[in-house]
Amino acid sequence: MKNILVVDDEQSTQASIKMTLGDEHRVLQAMDGEAALQIMDTEDLHLIILDIRLPGIDGMETLRQIKKTSADLPVVMLTATKTVRTAIEAMKLGASDYITKPFDVDELRVIVQNALRTQELASEVSYLRSQISKTYNLDTIVAESAVMAKVWKTVDRVAKTESTVLITGESGTGKELIARALHLRSNRSHGPFVAIHCPSIPETLLESELFGHERGAYTGAADKKPGLFETANSGTVFLDEISEMALPIQSKLLRVVQEGEFLRVGGTRTLTTDVRILAATNRNLRQLVSEAKFREDLYYRINVVPIEVPPLRERREDILPLCRFFLQKFKEETNSAVSGFDQAALDALFRYDWPGNVRELKNLIERAVALHGDDELVLPAHLSAEVVSGTPEAAPATGNLVGKVSLEEAVSQFERQLIETALEKTEGVQSKAADLLGTTRRILKYRIDKLGIDAKTPAPRKKR
């Protein structure tokens, strides 16, 4: 139930609106602007229905006062037919909508419902932005090492500029985290942040994803489609692993970087965009330039401000705070009992070189909590053999995956196979599958949902 204030000096109008909306909302009443402003000080309002013609301060001045103190509070104007032009002026001052007297009951309900829904969506967006901002706020980033402090100092310094930034570092070091932090601390933070992982999109489709296409541009292009540089206008485009972009597309990207101009695939009209470009790579672009695999002019255009993210093995001071951060995160997600790390486990985590960097550490902690969350401490036995031994072990059965999938994908594939095999052996009975895997049904259910495994109980096998 929402609190709706009706401001009108006609009692018949007040009564009619209360009768229309009173079943679903709490309707408050004020006869003039002064009374309305006083009610605003004492009540938590969700919507105001405001008559333009009021005794004392009129509706327009009351609207100005409302917007000064509560800019996000939706206001619907009530007006006679002859003052519709004034109502339109009111909308320029921030009113959400207007309705003419005598009003239609159904129309009033629809306008009120739309205004309240729009306000709810605006609140949700604001909340989500605040949550994302907290996630990528430099004050909450888990990093205690001197080298990472230097990185975040650079991020803080260049975020407010329009400079193109090239973020380099090994896979899993957190390059997208840096990019999002740059966006959220920039003057473009209220615009979109659009990220694209270049290697994951076939070369034939990447151009269309970036620049869009016209109808009939190629087989299957049934409709006109805007590209990322259009949808990200006024915001930020993050090109992850830009080193994998084909040379023909690089030349078209260069035009966007230099001029802010591009053509859709199959198009002839030049389009413009206002975006900030951030790029990332885990490869040596200088070497690729020397090998003629990356355009030299594009390299210098995107490498205006370089930020190198060091691997985790070169900032071991961050391992312990990261372990604690991820443990708390996954403990809350799974409602597990684990409260800390056994000292031998911490020693192993600290010794390991982390070829997969922060991503590998995050996955390891998540797996330990998911499979052993009922234990009080994370023990060495809960960690992988590679971490405990301190060196990555060869994996003949999965050797053919190297270079084809990421470590995260390989781990997920292996875990999926284990769970699916256990479910098959137990004919879909999750409690028995959990026993087989040495975990609890609650934790198994969490992993099933996390991996999107179809855990429906299969039909019993026919005896031969």
N, C-alpha and C positions, 0 to 999 in steps of 0.2 A: 504494500500500500504506500503510495506516494503522497507527500504533502503539497497540495496545490492551493495557491493564494489567488482569490478572485478580487480584483480591485475595480469596483463600479459603483456609482452613486445611485443606480436604479435597483431598488429591492427586487423588482420582478425579474431582472436579469440575473441577480445573485441567486434567487430561488431556483430559476430555471437551470442554471449551470450546476448548482448543487444537486438538483434532482437527477441531472444527466450523468454526473461523474461520481456522485456520492457513494454509489454501491461498490466502486472499485478503489476509490481514493479518499483521503481525508481532505475535505475542502474547507479552507479558512476564508474569511471575508474581511474586506476593508472598504470603507466608503470613499476614501480619498488617498492621495499620494503620501501625505504625512503619516497616516495610519499604517499604510503598507510598509513604509521604510522602518517604522517602529517594530512591526511584526517580524521583519527580516532580521532584526537584532536578537530576537528571542526564539525564533523557530528555524528548524532545519528544512528549508524549502527545496522542492525539486522542480517546480514550475510556477510561473506567475502568468495569470490571464489579466491583462491590463487594458482598461478602456482609455481611449485617446482623450475624450472630453471628460474632465474631472473638475470639481470645484477646488479652489486653491491652486496648487501647482498642477499643471495639466499632465496628461499621460506622457508626452514627449520628454518633459523635464524629469518626471519620475523615472522614465526609462534610462535617462542619462545617469541619474543618481544610482540606480540599480547596477548598471554596468560598471560604474566606478568602483564599487565594492565587491561585486559578484559577477565578474565578466563572463563566467561559464554558465551562469544560471539562465535557462531558456525562458523567454518571455514571448507570449502570444498576444498580439494586439487585437482589441475589439474596436470596431469602427462602423460608423454609419456609411451607407453607400456613397454619399457625397464627399466623404473624407478619405476615400481609398488612396488618393495620391499621398496624403499625410501618412497613411499606414506604410506605404512603400518607402517613404523617407525614414520611418521608424526602423524598418528592416536594415537600412543602411547604417543605422546607429547600433545594430546588434540584435534586433528582435528576430526570433526564429521564424515566425509566420504571422498571419493576420486572418481574422474572420469577420465578415460583415453582419450587422444586425438588420433584421432579425435572422438569427443563425439557424442552420439546419442541424438537428441533434446528431445525426450520423456524421456529418462533416466535422462537427466539433470534436466528437470522439476520435476520429481519424487524425485530426491535426494535433490533438493532445497526445495521442499514442505515438505519433511520429516524432514529436518534439522530445518526449521522454526517452524514446528509443535512441534518438540521435545523441542525446546527452549521455545515455548509458555507454554507447559506443565510444564517445569522446573520452569518457572516464576510463574505459578499458584500455584504449590506446595510450592514454597518459600513464596509466599504471604499468602497462607493458614496457613503455619507454623508460620509466623510472627503474623497473626491475633490470632491464638490459643495461641501463646506465650504471646501476650498482655492480652488475656482473663484470663490466669492462672498465670500471672506474679505477684509475691508477692507485687510489688509496686502498683498494681491496685486493689488488693483484698479489698473488702469493709469490714473492721473490725477495729474498734477503741478501743475495750475493751482490758484490760490488759491480760486477759486469752487467747484471740485469738492472741495477739502479741507474747505471749509465744509459742503458737502452731506454728505460722509461723516462729519463730526463730528456732525452732527444725527442721521444714521442710527445711529451708535454710541450716542448718548445716549438715543434713544427705543426702541431695539430691545428692551430688557428690560422695557419697559412694556407695558400692554395697550391703549394708546391707538390709536384708528383713525387711519390715515395716508392723506392724499390726495397722490399724487405727480403733479405736472404737468410738462409739457414737450412739445416738438415730437416728432413721430414719429421714432423711430430714436435717441433720446438715451440709452436704456438704463433706462427706467422699470421694466421687469420685473426687471432686474438689481438695482435698488434694493430692490424688493419681496422678492426672494429673499434678499438680504443681511439685510434686517430679520427675516425668518423664521429664518434659520439662526443668527442671533445672539440670538434670543429664547429664552424659557423653553419655547417650543413647538417647538423645533427637532427634537425626536424625533417630533413629530406630522406629519401630511401637509401638504404645500403644494399647494393646488389652485388653478390659474389658469384663468380663463375669459375669452375675448376676446368681449365682448358683441356687437359688430357682426357677427361671423362666424356667429352663430346666429339664425335667423329668430325674430321676436317670438313666434310661436305655439309655438315649442319652448323658448325661453329659460326660461320659467317652470318647465317640467318639468325642465330641466337643473339649475336652481338648487334647487328645492324637492322634486323627485321627483313621482311620480304613483301613484295607486292603479290597480288593475286595472280596465279598462273606463272609465277617466276620459275617454277620447276614442277615436275610431276609430284602431285600431292599437295601443292600449295593452293588449296581451294579458296582461302580467304587471305586478305591482307593482314599482316601481323607486325606489330611494332617490336623492335629489338630492345636489348637491355639498355642501350644508350638513350633510348627514348623514355623508357619506364623509369630510369634512374635520374631523369632531368632534375636539377637542383640538388642532387645528392652525390653519392660516391659510388664508383664502380671499382670492385676489387677483382683483379685478374690473377687468379692463383695458378702457379706453375706456368707462367707466361712463356717460359723457355720452350714449351711444347707446341707453341702456336706456329702454324705453317707460314712460310715466307710470304705467300700471296696475301694472307690475312694480315700479316705484320705491316705490309705497305698501306693497307686501308686503315689500320689502327693508327699509323703514324699521322694520317690526315686528321683524325679525330683529336689526337694529342696536340697537334700544332694549331689547327684551325677550328676545332670544335664542329667539324662538318663531316657528313657521311651520306652515302646513298644506300637505300634498301636494296636487297638483292632483287634484280629485275626492275629497279626504279630508275627514273631519269631526273627526278627533282631532288635538289640538294637540301638536306635537312640539317638543322643545327641542334646542338645539345650543350647544356651547361652542367658539366660534371667534373668532379675531381677524380683522377685516376690513381689508384694504388695498385702495385703489382708485387708479386712474390715469386720466388724460385728457389729450388734446392740445388740448382746447378750453377756452374761458373759461366756467367753470360759473356765475360771477356773472352774466354776460350771459345765459346760458340761463335762469337763474332769473328775471331781469327780463322775459324773453320768454315766461315761463310754460311753458318746455320742460323744466325740471328743478325738482323739488320743493325749496322753500326749506328746509323742515325736514330733509329728507334731506341737503341740502348742508351744513348746519351740523353734522349728526351725523357725516359722514364727513370733514369738514375740521377735525378736532380738532388734528392736527399736519400742517401743509402742508409739503411738500418740493418745491421747484421745481428741475428739472434743466435747466441752461442749455444752449443749442444749442452745437454744436462750434465755430461761427464766433466765439463769445464766449469761448472758452477754447482759443486756438490753441496754447498751451503743451502741450496734450495730444496734438496731431496727431502729432508726431514719435515719442513713446513708443508711441502706438497703432499707428503704421505698423510700428515695429520688432516690437511684440508680435504683430500679425497676420501679418507676414512670417515670423516664426519658427514660428508655429502652422501655417501652411499649407505651409511648407517641410518640416516634419516629417511632415505628413500625406501629402504627395505625393513625399517623398524627392527633392526637387528640388535643383539646384545653386546656385540664387540665394542670394547672401550679403548683399546690401544694396541701397541705392538710389543711383542716379546723382544728383549734386547738382542738376542741372536738374529731375529728377523731383521731388526733395524741395521745390524752390522752387515748383513747380506745385502740389503737394499742399498746401503751406502757404498759397498765395494763394487757393485755391478756397474758396468760402463753404459748401460742404457742406449743401445743403438737405435731404438725407436723413440728415445727421448721422453718428453712429458706424456705423450700419448700412450706409450708403452707402460709407463708407471701408472697412469690413470686406469688402464685396462686391467693391470695386475691387481691393483687394490680393489677394483670393482668385483673381479672374479673371486678374490679371497673373501670379501664380505658376503657375496652372493652364495658361495658354496659352504662357508664356515662361519656364517654370521651368528650362530648360536654359541660359539666359543667366546670366552672373555677377551682373549688376546689373539692377534694375528701371529701365528707361529711359522718357523721356517718351513714346516711341512705344508703350509698353505700357499707357499710361493712356488714358482716354477723351478724346475731343475737348473735352468740356466742361471737364474738369479742366485740360487743357493750355492752353486759351484763357482759363480763369479765370471763364467765365460759362456757365450752362446754355444749350444750343442748342435751338432749336425742333425738334420731331420730328413733321412732318406725318403720317407714316405711322402713328405711334402716338398721335397726339393724342387719339384717341377713348378711349384707356385712362385718361387723367387723371381722377382721382376715382373710378375703378372698381377699380383694383388698386394695390398698393403698388409702390414703386420696385423692391424686391427681386423681386417677382413679375414685373414688366415685364422686368427684366434677364434673369431665368431664361427667360421665354418667348422673348425674342429669341435668347438663346444656344441654346436648344433647337432653334429653327427653323434656325439656322446649321448645327448639327451634323447634324440630320436631313436637311437638304438635301444636305450633303456626303456623308453615308452613302448617300443615294439615288443621287447622281451616280456614286459609286464602287461601286454595287451591294453595299454593306455591307462592303467591304474597308477595315478601319480604318486600316491603314498608308497607303493612298492618300488616305483622307479626312483624315488628319492632315496629309499633305503639302499638300492643297488648302487647309486652314485655317492653314497656316504654323506647325504645332506638331508635337509628337512623338506617337507612338502611345501611349506611357505616359500622357502628360498627357491625351490625348483619352479614353483608357479611364477615367481618374479622373473626368473631367467627365460621361461617359456614365453611370457608376455614381452620381455625385452627383445627376444630374437624373432618374435612373430611366428612361433612354431604352432602348427595346427595340432592341438593336443586332444582332439576328439577321440573318444574311445573307439578303437577299430573293432570290426566284427571278429568274434572268436575264430581262430583258425580251425579249419576242418581237420579232423583226425583221419589219417590215412590208414 
